[in-house]
Amino acid sequence: MIKLTINGKSVEIDVDPETPLLWVLRDSIGLTGTKYGCGMALCGACTVHLNGEPIRSCVTPVSSVSEQSITTIEGLSTDRSHPVQKAWIEIDVPQCGYCQSGQIMSAVALLAKTPQPTDAEIDAAMSGNICRCGTYQRIRKAIHRASEIAKT
């Protein structure tokens, strides 16, 4: 049994220790907000937080995160009240939406470290997240807006 803390809740799961965290979250626990994109940690669709830091869950063996704090998109808020979620909705960021949970998780991690990022800091922090629809301008605008929301 592998012990995990996901979105503040403890769970024990009986899976192969080398199973990628992504598949444990989606298939074993039923948290489907985290998406599969490339399977090689290149696109960012599978981004979750491990102890507050963004990681790519598609290449992270579940055994390596045992008894650490994992946060998924579902763990940010139950009612879309997180400042980044509010900004994403206000700015109408998504087009197809597939990459957005990974984009949001990366943006949350950025704002936790840099509450008022510059465009260059946003671009650097978000460079590992690919959006095939090209919503990068709206993503940047929403991160700035989330920064403003968080100040209030």
MODELLER restraints for C-alpha pairs under 7 A, 6 or more apart:
rsr = mdl.restraints
at = mdl.atoms
rsr.add(forms.Gaussian(group=physical.xy_distance, feature=features.Distance(at['CA:1:A'], at['CA:12:A']), mean=5.94, stdev=0.5))
rsr.add(forms.Gaussian(group=physical.xy_distance, feature=features.Distance(at['CA:1:A'], at['CA:13:A']), mean=5.36, stdev=0.5))
rsr.add(forms.Gaussian(group=physical.xy_distance, feature=features.Distance(at['CA:1:A'], at['CA:14:A']), mean=4.65, stdev=0.5))
rsr.add(forms.Gaussian(group=physical.xy_distance, feature=features.Distance(at['CA:2:A'], at['CA:12:A']), mean=5.41, stdev=0.5))
rsr.add(forms.Gaussian(group=physical.xy_distance, feature=features.Distance(at['CA:2:A'], at['CA:13:A']), mean=5.23, stdev=0.5))
rsr.add(forms.Gaussian(group=physical.xy_distance, feature=features.Distance(at['CA:2:A'], at['CA:14:A']), mean=6.27, stdev=0.5))
rsr.add(forms.Gaussian(group=physical.xy_distance, feature=features.Distance(at['CA:2:A'], at['CA:63:A']), mean=6.80, stdev=0.5))
rsr.add(forms.Gaussian(group=physical.xy_distance, feature=features.Distance(at['CA:2:A'], at['CA:66:A']), mean=6.20, stdev=0.5))
rsr.add(forms.Gaussian(group=physical.xy_distance, feature=features.Distance(at['CA:3:A'], at['CA:11:A']), mean=5.82, stdev=0.5))
rsr.add(forms.Gaussian(group=physical.xy_distance, feature=features.Distance(at['CA:3:A'], at['CA:12:A']), mean=4.47, stdev=0.5))
rsr.add(forms.Gaussian(group=physical.xy_distance, feature=features.Distance(at['CA:3:A'], at['CA:13:A']), mean=6.56, stdev=0.5))
rsr.add(forms.Gaussian(group=physical.xy_distance, feature=features.Distance(at['CA:3:A'], at['CA:66:A']), mean=5.42, stdev=0.5))
rsr.add(forms.Gaussian(group=physical.xy_distance, feature=features.Distance(at['CA:3:A'], at['CA:67:A']), mean=5.64, stdev=0.5))
rsr.add(forms.Gaussian(group=physical.xy_distance, feature=features.Distance(at['CA:4:A'], at['CA:10:A']), mean=5.71, stdev=0.5))
rsr.add(forms.Gaussian(group=physical.xy_distance, feature=features.Distance(at['CA:4:A'], at['CA:11:A']), mean=5.28, stdev=0.5))
rsr.add(forms.Gaussian(group=physical.xy_distance, feature=features.Distance(at['CA:4:A'], at['CA:12:A']), mean=6.15, stdev=0.5))
rsr.add(forms.Gaussian(group=physical.xy_distance, feature=features.Distance(at['CA:4:A'], at['CA:66:A']), mean=5.19, stdev=0.5))
rsr.add(forms.Gaussian(group=physical.xy_distance, feature=features.Distance(at['CA:4:A'], at['CA:67:A']), mean=5.08, stdev=0.5))
rsr.add(forms.Gaussian(group=physical.xy_distance, feature=features.Distance(at['CA:4:A'], at['CA:68:A']), mean=6.62, stdev=0.5))
rsr.add(forms.Gaussian(group=physical.xy_distance, feature=features.Distance(at['CA:5:A'], at['CA:11:A']), mean=6.23, stdev=0.5))
rsr.add(forms.Gaussian(group=physical.xy_distance, feature=features.Distance(at['CA:5:A'], at['CA:67:A']), mean=6.10, stdev=0.5))
rsr.add(forms.Gaussian(group=physical.xy_distance, feature=features.Distance(at['CA:5:A'], at['CA:68:A']), mean=6.15, stdev=0.5))
rsr.add(forms.Gaussian(group=physical.xy_distance, feature=features.Distance(at['CA:5:A'], at['CA:69:A']), mean=5.23, stdev=0.5))
rsr.add(forms.Gaussian(group=physical.xy_distance, feature=features.Distance(at['CA:5:A'], at['CA:70:A']), mean=5.97, stdev=0.5))
rsr.add(forms.Gaussian(group=physical.xy_distance, feature=features.Distance(at['CA:6:A'], at['CA:69:A']), mean=6.30, stdev=0.5))
rsr.add(forms.Gaussian(group=physical.xy_distance, feature=features.Distance(at['CA:6:A'], at['CA:70:A']), mean=4.76, stdev=0.5))
rsr.add(forms.Gaussian(group=physical.xy_distance, feature=features.Distance(at['CA:6:A'], at['CA:71:A']), mean=5.78, stdev=0.5))
rsr.add(forms.Gaussian(group=physical.xy_distance, feature=features.Distance(at['CA:7:A'], at['CA:70:A']), mean=6.16, stdev=0.5))
rsr.add(forms.Gaussian(group=physical.xy_distance, feature=features.Distance(at['CA:7:A'], at['CA:71:A']), mean=4.84, stdev=0.5))
rsr.add(forms.Gaussian(group=physical.xy_distance, feature=features.Distance(at['CA:7:A'], at['CA:72:A']), mean=6.59, stdev=0.5))
rsr.add(forms.Gaussian(group=physical.xy_distance, feature=features.Distance(at['CA:7:A'], at['CA:75:A']), mean=4.74, stdev=0.5))
rsr.add(forms.Gaussian(group=physical.xy_distance, feature=features.Distance(at['CA:17:A'], at['CA:61:A']), mean=6.54, stdev=0.5))
rsr.add(forms.Gaussian(group=physical.xy_distance, feature=features.Distance(at['CA:17:A'], at['CA:62:A']), mean=5.78, stdev=0.5))
rsr.add(forms.Gaussian(group=physical.xy_distance, feature=features.Distance(at['CA:17:A'], at['CA:63:A']), mean=4.75, stdev=0.5))
rsr.add(forms.Gaussian(group=physical.xy_distance, feature=features.Distance(at['CA:18:A'], at['CA:61:A']), mean=4.74, stdev=0.5))
rsr.add(forms.Gaussian(group=physical.xy_distance, feature=features.Distance(at['CA:18:A'], at['CA:62:A']), mean=6.20, stdev=0.5))
rsr.add(forms.Gaussian(group=physical.xy_distance, feature=features.Distance(at['CA:18:A'], at['CA:63:A']), mean=6.45, stdev=0.5))
rsr.add(forms.Gaussian(group=physical.xy_distance, feature=features.Distance(at['CA:19:A'], at['CA:61:A']), mean=5.41, stdev=0.5))
rsr.add(forms.Gaussian(group=physical.xy_distance, feature=features.Distance(at['CA:19:A'], at['CA:62:A']), mean=5.79, stdev=0.5))
rsr.add(forms.Gaussian(group=physical.xy_distance, feature=features.Distance(at['CA:20:A'], at['CA:57:A']), mean=6.44, stdev=0.5))
rsr.add(forms.Gaussian(group=physical.xy_distance, feature=features.Distance(at['CA:20:A'], at['CA:58:A']), mean=5.46, stdev=0.5))
rsr.add(forms.Gaussian(group=physical.xy_distance, feature=features.Distance(at['CA:20:A'], at['CA:59:A']), mean=5.68, stdev=0.5))
rsr.add(forms.Gaussian(group=physical.xy_distance, feature=features.Distance(at['CA:20:A'], at['CA:60:A']), mean=5.22, stdev=0.5))
rsr.add(forms.Gaussian(group=physical.xy_distance, feature=features.Distance(at['CA:20:A'], at['CA:61:A']), mean=4.47, stdev=0.5))
rsr.add(forms.Gaussian(group=physical.xy_distance, feature=features.Distance(at['CA:20:A'], at['CA:62:A']), mean=5.59, stdev=0.5))
rsr.add(forms.Gaussian(group=physical.xy_distance, feature=features.Distance(at['CA:21:A'], at['CA:57:A']), mean=5.10, stdev=0.5))
rsr.add(forms.Gaussian(group=physical.xy_distance, feature=features.Distance(at['CA:21:A'], at['CA:58:A']), mean=6.37, stdev=0.5))
rsr.add(forms.Gaussian(group=physical.xy_distance, feature=features.Distance(at['CA:21:A'], at['CA:60:A']), mean=5.65, stdev=0.5))
rsr.add(forms.Gaussian(group=physical.xy_distance, feature=features.Distance(at['CA:21:A'], at['CA:61:A']), mean=5.72, stdev=0.5))
rsr.add(forms.Gaussian(group=physical.xy_distance, feature=features.Distance(at['CA:21:A'], at['CA:62:A']), mean=4.67, stdev=0.5))
rsr.add(forms.Gaussian(group=physical.xy_distance, feature=features.Distance(at['CA:22:A'], at['CA:46:A']), mean=6.76, stdev=0.5))
rsr.add(forms.Gaussian(group=physical.xy_distance, feature=features.Distance(at['CA:22:A'], at['CA:57:A']), mean=4.78, stdev=0.5))
rsr.add(forms.Gaussian(group=physical.xy_distance, feature=features.Distance(at['CA:22:A'], at['CA:58:A']), mean=5.05, stdev=0.5))
rsr.add(forms.Gaussian(group=physical.xy_distance, feature=features.Distance(at['CA:25:A'], at['CA:31:A']), mean=5.34, stdev=0.5))
rsr.add(forms.Gaussian(group=physical.xy_distance, feature=features.Distance(at['CA:26:A'], at['CA:32:A']), mean=4.76, stdev=0.5))
rsr.add(forms.Gaussian(group=physical.xy_distance, feature=features.Distance(at['CA:33:A'], at['CA:73:A']), mean=6.07, stdev=0.5))
rsr.add(forms.Gaussian(group=physical.xy_distance, feature=features.Distance(at['CA:33:A'], at['CA:74:A']), mean=6.61, stdev=0.5))
rsr.add(forms.Gaussian(group=physical.xy_distance, feature=features.Distance(at['CA:33:A'], at['CA:101:A']), mean=6.52, stdev=0.5))
rsr.add(forms.Gaussian(group=physical.xy_distance, feature=features.Distance(at['CA:34:A'], at['CA:45:A']), mean=6.97, stdev=0.5))
rsr.add(forms.Gaussian(group=physical.xy_distance, feature=features.Distance(at['CA:34:A'], at['CA:46:A']), mean=5.24, stdev=0.5))
rsr.add(forms.Gaussian(group=physical.xy_distance, feature=features.Distance(at['CA:34:A'], at['CA:47:A']), mean=6.97, stdev=0.5))
rsr.add(forms.Gaussian(group=physical.xy_distance, feature=features.Distance(at['CA:34:A'], at['CA:72:A']), mean=6.78, stdev=0.5))
rsr.add(forms.Gaussian(group=physical.xy_distance, feature=features.Distance(at['CA:34:A'], at['CA:73:A']), mean=6.73, stdev=0.5))
rsr.add(forms.Gaussian(group=physical.xy_distance, feature=features.Distance(at['CA:34:A'], at['CA:101:A']), mean=6.27, stdev=0.5))
rsr.add(forms.Gaussian(group=physical.xy_distance, feature=features.Distance(at['CA:34:A'], at['CA:102:A']), mean=7.00, stdev=0.5))
rsr.add(forms.Gaussian(group=physical.xy_distance, feature=features.Distance(at['CA:35:A'], at['CA:45:A']), mean=5.34, stdev=0.5))
rsr.add(forms.Gaussian(group=physical.xy_distance, feature=features.Distance(at['CA:35:A'], at['CA:46:A']), mean=4.95, stdev=0.5))
rsr.add(forms.Gaussian(group=physical.xy_distance, feature=features.Distance(at['CA:36:A'], at['CA:45:A']), mean=6.17, stdev=0.5))
rsr.add(forms.Gaussian(group=physical.xy_distance, feature=features.Distance(at['CA:36:A'], at['CA:46:A']), mean=5.67, stdev=0.5))
rsr.add(forms.Gaussian(group=physical.xy_distance, feature=features.Distance(at['CA:37:A'], at['CA:43:A']), mean=6.35, stdev=0.5))
rsr.add(forms.Gaussian(group=physical.xy_distance, feature=features.Distance(at['CA:37:A'], at['CA:45:A']), mean=5.45, stdev=0.5))
rsr.add(forms.Gaussian(group=physical.xy_distance, feature=features.Distance(at['CA:37:A'], at['CA:46:A']), mean=6.82, stdev=0.5))
rsr.add(forms.Gaussian(group=physical.xy_distance, feature=features.Distance(at['CA:39:A'], at['CA:58:A']), mean=5.33, stdev=0.5))
rsr.add(forms.Gaussian(group=physical.xy_distance, feature=features.Distance(at['CA:39:A'], at['CA:59:A']), mean=6.79, stdev=0.5))
rsr.add(forms.Gaussian(group=physical.xy_distance, feature=features.Distance(at['CA:40:A'], at['CA:58:A']), mean=6.84, stdev=0.5))
rsr.add(forms.Gaussian(group=physical.xy_distance, feature=features.Distance(at['CA:40:A'], at['CA:59:A']), mean=6.45, stdev=0.5))
rsr.add(forms.Gaussian(group=physical.xy_distance, feature=features.Distance(at['CA:41:A'], at['CA:56:A']), mean=5.53, stdev=0.5))
rsr.add(forms.Gaussian(group=physical.xy_distance, feature=features.Distance(at['CA:41:A'], at['CA:58:A']), mean=6.44, stdev=0.5))
rsr.add(forms.Gaussian(group=physical.xy_distance, feature=features.Distance(at['CA:41:A'], at['CA:59:A']), mean=6.32, stdev=0.5))
rsr.add(forms.Gaussian(group=physical.xy_distance, feature=features.Distance(at['CA:42:A'], at['CA:128:A']), mean=6.66, stdev=0.5))
rsr.add(forms.Gaussian(group=physical.xy_distance, feature=features.Distance(at['CA:43:A'], at['CA:128:A']), mean=6.21, stdev=0.5))
rsr.add(forms.Gaussian(group=physical.xy_distance, feature=features.Distance(at['CA:43:A'], at['CA:129:A']), mean=5.16, stdev=0.5))
rsr.add(forms.Gaussian(group=physical.xy_distance, feature=features.Distance(at['CA:43:A'], at['CA:130:A']), mean=5.05, stdev=0.5))
rsr.add(forms.Gaussian(group=physical.xy_distance, feature=features.Distance(at['CA:44:A'], at['CA:56:A']), mean=6.50, stdev=0.5))
rsr.add(forms.Gaussian(group=physical.xy_distance, feature=features.Distance(at['CA:44:A'], at['CA:102:A']), mean=5.57, stdev=0.5))
rsr.add(forms.Gaussian(group=physical.xy_distance, feature=features.Distance(at['CA:44:A'], at['CA:128:A']), mean=5.88, stdev=0.5))
rsr.add(forms.Gaussian(group=physical.xy_distance, feature=features.Distance(at['CA:44:A'], at['CA:129:A']), mean=4.38, stdev=0.5))
rsr.add(forms.Gaussian(group=physical.xy_distance, feature=features.Distance(at['CA:44:A'], at['CA:130:A']), mean=6.47, stdev=0.5))
rsr.add(forms.Gaussian(group=physical.xy_distance, feature=features.Distance(at['CA:45:A'], at['CA:99:A']), mean=4.89, stdev=0.5))
rsr.add(forms.Gaussian(group=physical.xy_distance, feature=features.Distance(at['CA:45:A'], at['CA:101:A']), mean=6.76, stdev=0.5))
rsr.add(forms.Gaussian(group=physical.xy_distance, feature=features.Distance(at['CA:45:A'], at['CA:102:A']), mean=4.45, stdev=0.5))
rsr.add(forms.Gaussian(group=physical.xy_distance, feature=features.Distance(at['CA:45:A'], at['CA:129:A']), mean=6.86, stdev=0.5))
rsr.add(forms.Gaussian(group=physical.xy_distance, feature=features.Distance(at['CA:46:A'], at['CA:56:A']), mean=5.55, stdev=0.5))
rsr.add(forms.Gaussian(group=physical.xy_distance, feature=features.Distance(at['CA:46:A'], at['CA:57:A']), mean=5.47, stdev=0.5))
rsr.add(forms.Gaussian(group=physical.xy_distance, feature=features.Distance(at['CA:46:A'], at['CA:58:A']), mean=6.14, stdev=0.5))
rsr.add(forms.Gaussian(group=physical.xy_distance, feature=features.Distance(at['CA:46:A'], at['CA:102:A']), mean=5.69, stdev=0.5))
rsr.add(forms.Gaussian(group=physical.xy_distance, feature=features.Distance(at['CA:47:A'], at['CA:54:A']), mean=6.11, stdev=0.5))
rsr.add(forms.Gaussian(group=physical.xy_distance, feature=features.Distance(at['CA:47:A'], at['CA:55:A']), mean=5.49, stdev=0.5))
rsr.add(forms.Gaussian(group=physical.xy_distance, feature=features.Distance(at['CA:47:A'], at['CA:56:A']), mean=4.76, stdev=0.5))
rsr.add(forms.Gaussian(group=physical.xy_distance, feature=features.Distance(at['CA:47:A'], at['CA:57:A']), mean=6.05, stdev=0.5))
rsr.add(forms.Gaussian(group=physical.xy_distance, feature=features.Distance(at['CA:47:A'], at['CA:102:A']), mean=4.62, stdev=0.5))
rsr.add(forms.Gaussian(group=physical.xy_distance, feature=features.Distance(at['CA:47:A'], at['CA:105:A']), mean=6.26, stdev=0.5))
rsr.add(forms.Gaussian(group=physical.xy_distance, feature=features.Distance(at['CA:47:A'], at['CA:106:A']), mean=6.96, stdev=0.5))
rsr.add(forms.Gaussian(group=physical.xy_distance, feature=features.Distance(at['CA:48:A'], at['CA:54:A']), mean=5.56, stdev=0.5))
rsr.add(forms.Gaussian(group=physical.xy_distance, feature=features.Distance(at['CA:48:A'], at['CA:55:A']), mean=5.64, stdev=0.5))
rsr.add(forms.Gaussian(group=physical.xy_distance, feature=features.Distance(at['CA:48:A'], at['CA:56:A']), mean=6.60, stdev=0.5))
rsr.add(forms.Gaussian(group=physical.xy_distance, feature=features.Distance(at['CA:48:A'], at['CA:57:A']), mean=6.49, stdev=0.5))
rsr.add(forms.Gaussian(group=physical.xy_distance, feature=features.Distance(at['CA:48:A'], at['CA:71:A']), mean=5.92, stdev=0.5))
rsr.add(forms.Gaussian(group=physical.xy_distance, feature=features.Distance(at['CA:48:A'], at['CA:72:A']), mean=5.08, stdev=0.5))
rsr.add(forms.Gaussian(group=physical.xy_distance, feature=features.Distance(at['CA:48:A'], at['CA:105:A']), mean=6.13, stdev=0.5))
rsr.add(forms.Gaussian(group=physical.xy_distance, feature=features.Distance(at['CA:49:A'], at['CA:55:A']), mean=5.89, stdev=0.5))
rsr.add(forms.Gaussian(group=physical.xy_distance, feature=features.Distance(at['CA:49:A'], at['CA:70:A']), mean=5.54, stdev=0.5))
rsr.add(forms.Gaussian(group=physical.xy_distance, feature=features.Distance(at['CA:49:A'], at['CA:71:A']), mean=4.97, stdev=0.5))
rsr.add(forms.Gaussian(group=physical.xy_distance, feature=features.Distance(at['CA:49:A'], at['CA:72:A']), mean=6.58, stdev=0.5))
rsr.add(forms.Gaussian(group=physical.xy_distance, feature=features.Distance(at['CA:50:A'], at['CA:68:A']), mean=6.92, stdev=0.5))
rsr.add(forms.Gaussian(group=physical.xy_distance, feature=features.Distance(at['CA:50:A'], at['CA:69:A']), mean=5.65, stdev=0.5))
rsr.add(forms.Gaussian(group=physical.xy_distance, feature=features.Distance(at['CA:50:A'], at['CA:70:A']), mean=4.71, stdev=0.5))
rsr.add(forms.Gaussian(group=physical.xy_distance, feature=features.Distance(at['CA:50:A'], at['CA:71:A']), mean=6.62, stdev=0.5))
rsr.add(forms.Gaussian(group=physical.xy_distance, feature=features.Distance(at['CA:51:A'], at['CA:68:A']), mean=6.53, stdev=0.5))
rsr.add(forms.Gaussian(group=physical.xy_distance, feature=features.Distance(at['CA:51:A'], at['CA:69:A']), mean=4.94, stdev=0.5))
rsr.add(forms.Gaussian(group=physical.xy_distance, feature=features.Distance(at['CA:51:A'], at['CA:70:A']), mean=6.32, stdev=0.5))
rsr.add(forms.Gaussian(group=physical.xy_distance, feature=features.Distance(at['CA:52:A'], at['CA:109:A']), mean=6.78, stdev=0.5))
rsr.add(forms.Gaussian(group=physical.xy_distance, feature=features.Distance(at['CA:53:A'], at['CA:109:A']), mean=6.32, stdev=0.5))
rsr.add(forms.Gaussian(group=physical.xy_distance, feature=features.Distance(at['CA:54:A'], at['CA:106:A']), mean=6.12, stdev=0.5))
rsr.add(forms.Gaussian(group=physical.xy_distance, feature=features.Distance(at['CA:54:A'], at['CA:109:A']), mean=6.39, stdev=0.5))
rsr.add(forms.Gaussian(group=physical.xy_distance, feature=features.Distance(at['CA:73:A'], at['CA:101:A']), mean=5.94, stdev=0.5))
rsr.add(forms.Gaussian(group=physical.xy_distance, feature=features.Distance(at['CA:73:A'], at['CA:105:A']), mean=6.59, stdev=0.5))
rsr.add(forms.Gaussian(group=physical.xy_distance, feature=features.Distance(at['CA:76:A'], at['CA:82:A']), mean=6.30, stdev=0.5))
rsr.add(forms.Gaussian(group=physical.xy_distance, feature=features.Distance(at['CA:80:A'], at['CA:86:A']), mean=6.42, stdev=0.5))
rsr.add(forms.Gaussian(group=physical.xy_distance, feature=features.Distance(at['CA:83:A'], at['CA:146:A']), mean=5.05, stdev=0.5))
rsr.add(forms.Gaussian(group=physical.xy_distance, feature=features.Distance(at['CA:83:A'], at['CA:149:A']), mean=5.76, stdev=0.5))
rsr.add(forms.Gaussian(group=physical.xy_distance, feature=features.Distance(at['CA:83:A'], at['CA:150:A']), mean=5.74, stdev=0.5))
rsr.add(forms.Gaussian(group=physical.xy_distance, feature=features.Distance(at['CA:84:A'], at['CA:104:A']), mean=6.74, stdev=0.5))
rsr.add(forms.Gaussian(group=physical.xy_distance, feature=features.Distance(at['CA:84:A'], at['CA:108:A']), mean=6.57, stdev=0.5))
rsr.add(forms.Gaussian(group=physical.xy_distance, feature=features.Distance(at['CA:84:A'], at['CA:143:A']), mean=6.78, stdev=0.5))
rsr.add(forms.Gaussian(group=physical.xy_distance, feature=features.Distance(at['CA:84:A'], at['CA:146:A']), mean=4.88, stdev=0.5))
rsr.add(forms.Gaussian(group=physical.xy_distance, feature=features.Distance(at['CA:87:A'], at['CA:142:A']), mean=5.13, stdev=0.5))
rsr.add(forms.Gaussian(group=physical.xy_distance, feature=features.Distance(at['CA:87:A'], at['CA:145:A']), mean=5.71, stdev=0.5))
rsr.add(forms.Gaussian(group=physical.xy_distance, feature=features.Distance(at['CA:87:A'], at['CA:146:A']), mean=5.14, stdev=0.5))
rsr.add(forms.Gaussian(group=physical.xy_distance, feature=features.Distance(at['CA:88:A'], at['CA:142:A']), mean=5.59, stdev=0.5))
rsr.add(forms.Gaussian(group=physical.xy_distance, feature=features.Distance(at['CA:91:A'], at['CA:138:A']), mean=6.70, stdev=0.5))
rsr.add(forms.Gaussian(group=physical.xy_distance, feature=features.Distance(at['CA:91:A'], at['CA:142:A']), mean=5.92, stdev=0.5))
rsr.add(forms.Gaussian(group=physical.xy_distance, feature=features.Distance(at['CA:93:A'], at['CA:135:A']), mean=6.59, stdev=0.5))
rsr.add(forms.Gaussian(group=physical.xy_distance, feature=features.Distance(at['CA:93:A'], at['CA:138:A']), mean=5.33, stdev=0.5))
rsr.add(forms.Gaussian(group=physical.xy_distance, feature=features.Distance(at['CA:93:A'], at['CA:139:A']), mean=6.06, stdev=0.5))
rsr.add(forms.Gaussian(group=physical.xy_distance, feature=features.Distance(at['CA:94:A'], at['CA:100:A']), mean=6.63, stdev=0.5))
rsr.add(forms.Gaussian(group=physical.xy_distance, feature=features.Distance(at['CA:94:A'], at['CA:135:A']), mean=6.98, stdev=0.5))
rsr.add(forms.Gaussian(group=physical.xy_distance, feature=features.Distance(at['CA:95:A'], at['CA:133:A']), mean=6.46, stdev=0.5))
rsr.add(forms.Gaussian(group=physical.xy_distance, feature=features.Distance(at['CA:99:A'], at['CA:131:A']), mean=6.10, stdev=0.5))
rsr.add(forms.Gaussian(group=physical.xy_distance, feature=features.Distance(at['CA:103:A'], at['CA:129:A']), mean=6.16, stdev=0.5))
rsr.add(forms.Gaussian(group=physical.xy_distance, feature=features.Distance(at['CA:106:A'], at['CA:126:A']), mean=6.53, stdev=0.5))
rsr.add(forms.Gaussian(group=physical.xy_distance, feature=features.Distance(at['CA:107:A'], at['CA:143:A']), mean=6.59, stdev=0.5))
rsr.add(forms.Gaussian(group=physical.xy_distance, feature=features.Distance(at['CA:110:A'], at['CA:125:A']), mean=6.43, stdev=0.5))
rsr.add(forms.Gaussian(group=physical.xy_distance, feature=features.Distance(at['CA:111:A'], at['CA:147:A']), mean=6.99, stdev=0.5))
rsr.add(forms.Gaussian(group=physical.xy_distance, feature=features.Distance(at['CA:115:A'], at['CA:147:A']), mean=6.00, stdev=0.5))
rsr.add(forms.Gaussian(group=physical.xy_distance, feature=features.Distance(at['CA:116:A'], at['CA:147:A']), mean=5.85, stdev=0.5))
rsr.add(forms.Gaussian(group=physical.xy_distance, feature=features.Distance(at['CA:122:A'], at['CA:140:A']), mean=6.63, stdev=0.5))
